[in-house]
Amino acid sequence: SSGINAEYGGEQMKQPLVRIVASLMAGFYTCSPDKIYVVSGVCHSMPKILSRGSFLFLPYMQNMVQLSIETITTTITTNRVMSKNRIPINVTGTAQIKININDRRSVYDATAYFPDANARDISAICSENLKVIS
């Protein structure tokens, strides 16, 4: 009788442990060379910028933003811009966009402007902003 209860009690104790280990493994990330992760929340008084190696992310206690650090090239075309001599001209320009990962302020700004955006989204946002400026 005590052997049956010991086995049953042992199984009950294993289930929560398996769930804990599984949830921790689900939050285990490895940084790829073309991305950085910005993690904030529990265990971080300031957002932590991670660009290499592996890290543990706690989904319900932390926030994570993934950013592409590849150089993004976009072409901006603006039609009928007035020249200095008041002649309407068409202008085509190329812009290269890259997040400066060595400057914390640049990374924090990028997480605010482009949270979880891919290269195409970032290019579209920058292109629209540059068209408004010109």
Order of alpha helices (4+ residues) and beta strands (2+ residues): alpha-beta-beta-beta-beta-beta-beta-beta-alpha-alpha
